[in-house]
Amino acid sequence: MVVHHQVRGALKFSGKMMKCNHDVKASQVCYKDGDKVWLYNPVRKKGQSPKLQSPWEGPYTVVERLSEVTYWIRGRRKAQPKVVHVNRLWQFHGPGQYT
């Protein structure tokens, strides 16, 4: 029973340290309503080399920020809005420019 308790404590400490290390390198991104963004969607098209396909779709327009990490985006005017995680979005700078 004592060993089980020690292992639980070590796992909890290890988890906190991994989170701290991740948070140091992570960046906070905040998009405003109306911002243009690329959507990361690595769907492979049949008959084409995956190396030559771009995993980025767009541009999409941010409709609303639902929480710190989720956004509502819309492609074309009549398209249904999608709810996506901020990790799948990238600021739009122009066609074909991902940086």
N, C-alpha and C positions, 0 to 999 in steps of 0.2 A: 504494500500500500504506500509506503514511503517513497519508493522508487517511482511509482506512478505519479505521485504528487510532484516530485522533482522534475520529471519529464514534462509534465503539463506546464510547469513554470518556465522551463527552458524553451519550450515551443512558443509560449506567449511572448517571451523576451525576444526570441528570434524573429517572430512576426512583426513586432514593433520596430526592430532594427531594419528589417527589409523595407517596411513602409517609409521610414525616415530616409533611407538611402534613395528610394524611388522618388519621394517628394522633392528632394534636393535637385534632381535632374529634370523633373517635370515642369512644364511651363503652363501657365494659366492663359487660355485663349478666350476672348469674349467677343462675339459678333453681335452687331446691332441689327435691328429690323431693317430690311432693305439691302443689307450687304450681299455682295455676290461671292459665292463660294464654289469650290470644286468638291465633288463627292467621290470618295474612294470606294469603288465597287469593282473588284477584280473578277469580273465574269469573263470566262474564256469563250471566244467565238469559234465555232467549229470550222475547220479548214484553214485557220490562220495560226501562225506561230505565236505562242504566248509571249515570247520575248519582244515581238513587234507590236503588241497590243498595249494601249494605255489603260491602266486601271482607274484613271480619273474620268469622271463624267461631269458634264456641266456646260455652262454655269447654272447654278441654282441660286435662288434668292431666299434669304432667311426671312421667314414669315413671323416667327415668334420664338423667344427663348423660353422654354418650358421649365428648365431648372439650370443648375450650374453646368451640367454635362449633356443635356439634351436640347435639341433644336428642332423646330418645325421648318422644313424647307420645301420650296416648290420649284419645279422645272419650268414648264410652260404655263401660260395663263389657265388653261383648262385642265391641266394635270392635277391629280390628287396630291395634296401635301404629304410629305414623308416625315416621320419622326426618326431622327438619327442621333447617334452619340457624337460628341465634339471631336473624338479621335478620328472620325471618318471624314472630317471637313478640313479644307485648306483654303486660305484667302485667295480669291480670284484676282489676278493681275492682268489678265488678257488671254486670248486664245493661245493655247500651247505653252503658257508660261506657268510653271508650278512652283517657282521660288519667289 
